[in-house]
C-alpha cells in the first residue's frame, strides 16, 4: 500500500493522483495524555473528570490540546470547570504533562456559583499572529442558563503564544458582540439574551480560511486568513428540535466577530464542525437527524446538502486535507449511541462542483472499538503529511491515537 501525501504547509495538492478506492490506515498505540489517573489531582481535582477535547497545530509544529477539567463530577456547566491543556513541541507525537490553562475562580465546595467556570472549548491556530485562540462557554451552561429570570450564559475568548510556558491572555466575554453580529445577519432572529436558552461554540477546533472567495462582481465574500468558529444557537428549551447551527468569523484574529445566518429550524443542528472545500465554500456537519450537513455558498445562508449513515447523535470532528483528486475529507464520531462505542474515522472525497460537498465513500477505520463509558467527543489534527491524530475522551480521561493513512 502507498501513503497519501497531503502537504501540510499549505495543505496543497501533490503530484500523484489517487484512484477513488477505499482508504485504510495503520493505528498507533493508545496513549492517555498526561499522568494516569492524575493521582496528584490536576488543580486539586482528585475526583474529577476530563472531557471535551480540542486540539490545534501551529505552522511551527506546536500542538496545544485543551479540554474541560471538571471538578467533583462529569456534569456539564454550571458545575465547576476550568480548562486544562497539554503542550506538544512535535505536532502531537509526544505530549507534556497536563496543567490548568484557563483558571477561573471556581468555588471549592458544592454547589458552585454559575458565573465562575468555563467549558466546551473550541481552539484554532491563527498563523497571521502566530497565536492560538480558544473560545469557551461560561456561566450557567445550557442546563442552568437562567437565574432570577435573567440569562447567565456567556462566551469567553482568550489567546496564547506558541511558547511552552506562554499563558492564556486577554480573556474577555464576547456573547453580546456575537448576538449583535447575529442581529445584523438576521434582523428577525430572537437574540434577546434573557429569552433564548443560549449560544455557544461547537466543541473541537475551528478553521482558518485558505482561499479568498469572490462573488460574480468581484466583491470579496471571504478573505483568506479569516478565523472561523462553528457555533450553535438554542432559541428555546426544546433540545430535540430547537438547536440550530451557524458560524462566527473574524478577519482580525478574534478582535471583532461577524456571523452567518442561522440554519433552518426544520433540521436540528448542534455541536457543529466546519471544513473548507476546494472552491473555498464551507461545509458544516452537525449532530442531529442523520448527522445533517449544511453548506454555505455566500457565507451568509445555509442549505441542507447531505447526510452520513449510520445516524449519529453525538459530537464529531472533521478535517479537509489536500485538494482535487489528492484531497480527502476526514470525519470522526461514534456510531453506537447506546454506549457511545466504536469511534470511527470516515474518509470522503470533495465533490464541491456538485450539489453535495463531500461524499463519504472512501472507507473507514475504527480507532476505538469498544465503549467509551458514555463519552466519545473528539478532535482531529494532522501529525504529518500522512498521519492523522485523534484526541478523544473515554471513561473520564483524554486519549490520543494516531492513524497512518494509507491507500
C-alpha positions as CSV (number, residue, x, y, z in Angstrom):
1,X,0.0,0.0,0.0
2,X,1.2,3.5,-0.6
3,X,0.7,6.5,1.6
4,X,-1.4,9.5,0.9
5,X,0.7,12.7,0.9
6,X,-1.2,15.9,1.8
7,X,1.5,18.6,2.1
8,X,0.8,20.2,5.4
9,X,2.5,23.6,4.9
10,X,-0.4,24.7,2.6
11,X,-2.5,21.6,2.5
12,X,-1.9,21.7,-1.2
13,X,-2.2,19.2,-3.9
14,X,0.6,16.8,-4.5
15,X,1.8,15.3,-7.8
16,X,0.3,11.8,-7.7
17,X,-3.4,11.4,-8.3
18,X,-5.2,8.8,-6.2
19,X,-7.7,6.3,-7.5
20,X,-11.1,6.6,-5.9
21,X,-10.7,3.5,-3.8
22,X,-11.1,2.7,-0.2
23,X,-8.7,4.3,2.3
24,X,-7.3,2.3,5.2
25,X,-4.8,3.0,7.9
26,X,-2.4,1.6,10.5
27,X,-3.3,2.5,14.1
28,X,-0.7,3.7,16.5
29,X,-0.7,2.9,20.3
30,X,-3.4,4.3,22.5
31,X,-2.0,6.9,24.8
32,X,-3.6,8.7,27.8
33,X,-2.0,12.1,27.6
34,X,-0.6,13.3,30.9
35,X,-0.3,11.2,34.1
36,X,-2.8,8.4,34.7
37,X,-5.1,8.7,36.5
38,X,-4.0,12.2,37.6
39,X,-3.2,10.9,41.0
40,X,-1.9,14.3,42.2
41,X,-5.2,15.9,41.3
42,X,-4.8,18.4,38.4
43,X,-5.6,21.7,40.0
44,X,-6.8,19.9,43.2
45,X,-9.1,17.8,41.0
46,X,-8.7,14.4,42.8
47,X,-12.1,13.1,41.9
48,X,-12.8,15.0,38.7
49,X,-13.3,14.1,35.1
50,X,-11.6,15.3,31.9
51,X,-13.9,16.0,28.9
52,X,-14.5,17.8,25.6
53,X,-11.0,17.7,23.9
54,X,-9.9,20.3,21.3
55,X,-6.6,20.5,19.5
56,X,-4.8,22.7,17.0
57,X,-1.3,22.7,15.5
58,X,0.9,25.7,14.6
59,X,3.0,26.1,11.5
60,X,6.0,25.8,13.8
61,X,4.9,22.3,14.9
62,X,3.5,23.2,18.3
63,X,0.3,21.4,19.2
64,X,-2.0,22.6,22.0
65,X,-4.7,20.3,23.4
66,X,-7.3,21.9,25.7
67,X,-10.2,20.2,27.4
68,X,-12.6,20.5,30.4
69,X,-11.1,19.9,33.8
70,X,-14.3,19.1,35.6
71,X,-14.1,19.2,39.4
72,X,-16.2,16.9,41.5
73,X,-18.1,15.1,38.7
74,X,-18.7,14.7,35.0
75,X,-21.6,17.2,35.0
76,X,-21.7,19.9,32.4
77,X,-21.9,23.6,33.3
78,X,-22.9,25.1,35.7
79,X,-20.6,22.7,37.5
80,X,-17.1,23.9,38.5
81,X,-14.9,23.6,35.4
82,X,-11.6,25.0,34.3
83,X,-9.7,24.4,31.0
84,X,-6.7,22.1,31.1
85,X,-4.0,21.9,28.4
86,X,-1.2,19.6,27.2
87,X,1.7,21.0,25.2
88,X,3.5,19.3,22.4
89,X,6.6,20.5,20.5
90,X,6.4,17.8,17.8
91,X,2.8,18.1,16.4
92,X,1.3,15.7,18.9
93,X,3.7,12.8,18.6
94,X,4.5,13.3,22.3
95,X,2.7,15.3,25.0
96,X,3.9,17.0,28.1
97,X,2.1,16.7,31.4
98,X,-1.3,18.4,31.8
99,X,-1.7,21.7,33.6
100,X,-4.6,24.0,34.3
101,X,-4.6,26.5,31.4
102,X,-7.6,28.8,31.8
103,X,-8.2,29.1,35.6
104,X,-11.4,30.9,36.6
105,X,-12.3,31.4,40.3
106,X,-14.2,28.2,41.0
107,X,-15.6,27.8,44.5
108,X,-14.2,24.8,46.3
109,X,-17.5,23.5,47.7
110,X,-20.7,22.3,46.0
111,X,-22.9,23.7,44.7
112,X,-20.8,26.2,42.8
113,X,-21.8,29.6,41.6
114,X,-22.9,29.7,38.0
115,X,-20.7,32.5,36.9
116,X,-17.2,31.1,37.7
117,X,-16.5,28.4,35.2
118,X,-15.6,27.7,31.5
119,X,-16.0,24.6,29.3
120,X,-16.7,23.1,25.9
121,X,-13.7,24.6,24.3
122,X,-13.1,25.3,20.6
123,X,-9.5,26.1,19.6
124,X,-7.9,27.4,16.4
125,X,-4.3,28.3,15.5
126,X,-4.0,31.8,13.8
127,X,-0.9,31.9,11.5
128,X,-1.2,35.6,11.0
129,X,-0.4,36.4,14.6
130,X,1.2,33.0,15.4
131,X,-1.2,32.6,18.3
132,X,-3.8,30.1,19.5
133,X,-7.3,31.3,20.2
134,X,-9.7,29.4,22.5
135,X,-13.5,30.1,22.8
136,X,-15.4,28.5,25.7
137,X,-18.8,28.7,27.2
138,X,-19.0,30.3,30.7
139,X,-21.8,30.9,33.2
140,X,-24.8,28.8,33.6
141,X,-24.4,26.5,30.6
142,X,-27.5,25.1,28.8
143,X,-28.5,23.2,31.9
144,X,-28.7,26.3,34.1
145,X,-28.8,29.2,31.7
146,X,-31.2,31.4,33.6
147,X,-31.2,32.7,37.1
148,X,-33.9,35.0,38.5
149,X,-35.3,35.3,35.0
150,X,-32.0,36.5,33.5
151,X,-29.5,34.7,31.3
152,X,-26.2,33.9,33.0
153,X,-24.7,32.1,29.9
154,X,-21.8,33.9,28.2
155,X,-18.9,33.2,25.8
156,X,-15.2,33.8,26.7
157,X,-12.2,34.0,24.4
158,X,-8.5,34.0,25.2
159,X,-5.3,33.7,23.2
160,X,-1.8,32.4,23.8
161,X,1.5,32.3,22.0
162,X,3.3,29.1,20.9
163,X,5.9,29.0,23.7
164,X,5.9,26.2,26.2
165,X,5.4,28.5,29.2
166,X,3.1,31.0,27.5
167,X,-0.1,31.8,29.3
168,X,-3.6,32.4,28.0
169,X,-4.2,36.1,27.9
170,X,-6.7,38.8,27.1
171,X,-9.7,36.8,28.4
172,X,-12.9,38.7,27.5
173,X,-16.6,38.0,27.1
174,X,-18.0,38.2,23.6
175,X,-21.6,37.0,23.8
176,X,-23.1,40.4,23.3
177,X,-20.8,41.1,20.4
178,X,-21.8,37.8,18.7
179,X,-25.5,38.4,19.4
180,X,-25.2,41.8,17.7
181,X,-23.5,40.2,14.7
182,X,-26.4,37.6,14.6
183,X,-28.9,40.5,14.5
184,X,-27.0,42.1,11.6
185,X,-27.1,38.8,9.7
186,X,-30.8,38.1,10.5
187,X,-32.7,41.0,12.0
188,X,-35.8,38.9,12.6
189,X,-33.9,36.4,14.8
190,X,-34.7,36.3,18.5
191,X,-31.4,37.4,20.1
192,X,-32.7,38.7,23.4
193,X,-30.1,37.1,25.8
194,X,-32.8,36.8,28.5
195,X,-35.2,35.0,26.3
196,X,-33.0,32.5,24.5
197,X,-31.5,29.4,26.1
198,X,-28.0,30.3,24.9
199,X,-25.4,30.3,22.2
200,X,-22.1,28.5,22.4
201,X,-19.2,27.3,20.2
202,X,-19.1,23.9,18.6
203,X,-16.6,22.0,20.7
204,X,-13.4,20.9,19.0
205,X,-11.5,23.1,16.6
206,X,-12.1,25.9,14.2
207,X,-10.6,26.6,10.8
208,X,-8.6,29.4,9.1
209,X,-9.9,30.2,5.6
210,X,-7.3,29.2,3.0
211,X,-8.8,30.7,-0.2
212,X,-10.2,34.2,-0.8
213,X,-13.7,33.8,-2.4
214,X,-15.3,36.4,-4.6
215,X,-18.8,36.9,-5.9
216,X,-19.6,37.3,-9.6
217,X,-19.0,41.0,-9.4
218,X,-15.5,40.6,-7.9
219,X,-16.6,41.5,-4.4
220,X,-14.8,39.7,-1.6
221,X,-17.1,37.3,0.2
222,X,-14.5,35.7,2.4
223,X,-10.8,36.6,2.8
224,X,-8.0,34.1,3.1
225,X,-6.8,34.1,6.7
226,X,-10.2,34.6,8.2
227,X,-10.7,32.7,11.5
228,X,-13.9,30.7,11.6
229,X,-15.6,29.1,14.7
230,X,-18.6,26.9,14.4
231,X,-21.5,27.9,16.7
232,X,-24.8,26.6,18.0
233,X,-27.9,28.6,18.9
234,X,-30.7,27.4,21.3
235,X,-33.7,29.7,20.9
236,X,-35.8,27.8,23.5
237,X,-35.9,24.8,25.8
238,X,-36.8,22.3,23.1
239,X,-33.5,20.3,23.0
240,X,-34.8,17.8,20.4
241,X,-35.9,20.3,17.8
242,X,-34.6,23.6,18.9
243,X,-30.8,23.7,18.3
244,X,-29.7,25.5,15.1
245,X,-26.2,25.9,13.7
246,X,-24.2,28.9,12.4
247,X,-20.6,30.2,12.4
248,X,-18.8,33.3,13.5
249,X,-15.7,34.6,11.8
250,X,-13.1,37.2,12.4
251,X,-10.7,39.0,9.9
252,X,-8.6,40.4,12.8
253,X,-7.7,37.3,14.8
254,X,-10.6,37.4,17.2
255,X,-10.7,41.1,17.9
256,X,-14.1,41.5,16.3
257,X,-16.6,39.0,15.1
258,X,-19.2,38.6,12.3
259,X,-21.9,35.9,12.0
260,X,-23.6,33.9,9.3
261,X,-27.3,33.4,9.3
262,X,-28.8,30.5,11.3
263,X,-29.7,27.1,9.8
264,X,-33.4,26.5,9.3
265,X,-35.3,25.1,12.3
266,X,-36.5,22.0,10.4
267,X,-33.1,20.5,10.7
268,X,-31.9,20.3,14.3
269,X,-28.2,21.1,14.3
270,X,-25.7,21.4,17.2
271,X,-22.1,20.6,18.2
272,X,-21.0,21.6,14.8
273,X,-17.7,21.4,12.9
274,X,-16.7,23.1,9.7
275,X,-14.4,22.3,6.7
276,X,-13.4,24.4,3.8
277,X,-14.0,22.8,0.4
278,X,-11.8,23.1,-2.7
279,X,-13.9,26.1,-4.0
280,X,-13.5,28.0,-0.7
281,X,-17.0,27.4,0.5
282,X,-17.8,25.7,3.8
283,X,-19.5,22.5,4.8
284,X,-20.9,22.3,8.3
285,X,-21.5,19.0,9.9
286,X,-24.0,18.8,12.8
287,X,-25.1,16.5,15.4
288,X,-28.8,15.9,14.7
289,X,-31.1,14.0,12.5
290,X,-28.9,11.7,10.4
291,X,-25.9,13.9,11.0
292,X,-27.2,16.7,8.8
293,X,-24.7,18.5,6.6
294,X,-25.2,22.2,5.6
295,X,-23.2,24.1,3.1
296,X,-22.9,27.9,2.6
297,X,-22.1,29.4,-0.8
298,X,-22.4,33.0,0.1
299,X,-21.1,32.8,3.7
300,X,-24.5,34.1,4.9
301,X,-27.1,31.4,4.3
302,X,-27.1,27.7,4.8
303,X,-28.7,24.9,2.7
304,X,-29.1,21.3,3.6
305,X,-26.9,19.1,1.4
306,X,-26.3,15.6,2.5
307,X,-26.1,13.2,5.5
308,X,-23.9,10.4,6.6
309,X,-25.1,7.0,7.6
310,X,-25.4,5.4,10.1
311,X,-27.2,8.1,12.1
312,X,-25.0,10.0,14.6
313,X,-26.4,11.6,17.8
314,X,-23.1,12.7,19.4
315,X,-20.4,15.3,18.6
316,X,-18.0,14.6,15.8
317,X,-14.9,16.2,14.3
318,X,-13.9,16.9,10.7
319,X,-10.9,17.9,8.6
320,X,-10.4,18.6,4.9
321,X,-6.8,18.0,3.7
322,X,-5.3,18.3,0.3
323,X,-7.2,19.4,-2.9
324,X,-8.5,17.8,-6.0
325,X,-8.0,14.1,-6.5
326,X,-5.4,14.0,-3.8
327,X,-7.6,15.6,-1.2
328,X,-9.7,13.9,1.4
329,X,-12.4,14.7,3.9
330,X,-11.9,13.1,7.3
331,X,-14.7,12.8,9.9
332,X,-14.7,11.0,13.2
333,X,-17.6,10.2,15.6
334,X,-19.1,7.2,17.4
335,X,-22.0,5.3,15.9
336,X,-23.1,3.1,18.7
337,X,-25.4,5.5,20.6
338,X,-26.3,3.2,23.5
339,X,-22.8,3.1,25.0
340,X,-21.0,5.6,22.7
341,X,-18.7,2.9,21.4
342,X,-16.7,2.4,18.2
343,X,-15.1,5.8,17.5
344,X,-14.7,5.6,13.7
345,X,-12.9,7.8,11.2
346,X,-14.6,8.1,7.8
347,X,-12.9,9.1,4.6
348,X,-14.6,11.1,1.8
349,X,-13.8,13.0,-1.4
350,X,-14.5,16.6,-2.2
351,X,-17.2,17.0,-4.8
352,X,-17.9,20.7,-4.3
353,X,-18.6,21.1,-8.0
354,X,-21.7,19.1,-7.4
355,X,-24.6,19.9,-5.0
356,X,-23.1,17.8,-2.3
357,X,-20.0,18.9,-0.5
358,X,-18.2,15.6,0.4
359,X,-19.2,12.1,-0.5
360,X,-18.2,9.7,2.4
361,X,-17.4,6.7,0.2
362,X,-13.7,6.2,0.7
363,X,-13.7,3.7,3.6
364,X,-13.4,3.9,7.4
365,X,-11.2,2.9,10.3
366,X,-12.4,2.1,13.8
367,X,-9.9,3.8,16.1
368,X,-11.5,2.8,19.5
369,X,-13.6,-0.5,19.0
370,X,-15.1,-0.5,22.5
371,X,-17.4,1.5,24.8
372,X,-16.2,4.9,25.9
373,X,-18.3,4.8,29.0
374,X,-20.8,7.4,27.7
375,X,-18.1,9.9,26.4
376,X,-16.6,9.9,22.9
377,X,-16.1,13.6,22.0
378,X,-13.1,14.0,19.8
379,X,-10.9,16.5,17.8
380,X,-8.8,15.6,14.7
381,X,-5.5,17.0,13.7
382,X,-2.7,16.2,11.2
383,X,0.6,15.0,12.8
384,X,2.4,14.9,9.5
385,X,1.7,14.6,5.8
386,X,0.3,11.1,6.1
387,X,-0.6,10.6,9.8
388,X,-3.8,11.6,11.4
389,X,-4.1,12.3,15.1
390,X,-7.3,12.0,17.1
391,X,-7.8,13.3,20.6
392,X,-10.8,11.8,22.3
393,X,-12.4,11.2,25.7
394,X,-13.2,7.8,27.3
395,X,-14.1,6.9,30.9
396,X,-13.4,10.4,32.1
397,X,-9.9,10.7,30.6
398,X,-8.3,12.2,27.4
399,X,-6.6,9.9,25.0
400,X,-4.6,10.4,21.8
401,X,-4.1,8.0,19.0
402,X,-2.5,8.2,15.6
403,X,-3.6,6.7,12.3
404,X,-1.1,6.3,9.4
405,X,-3.4,6.9,6.4
406,X,-2.8,4.5,3.5
407,X,-4.3,3.9,0.1
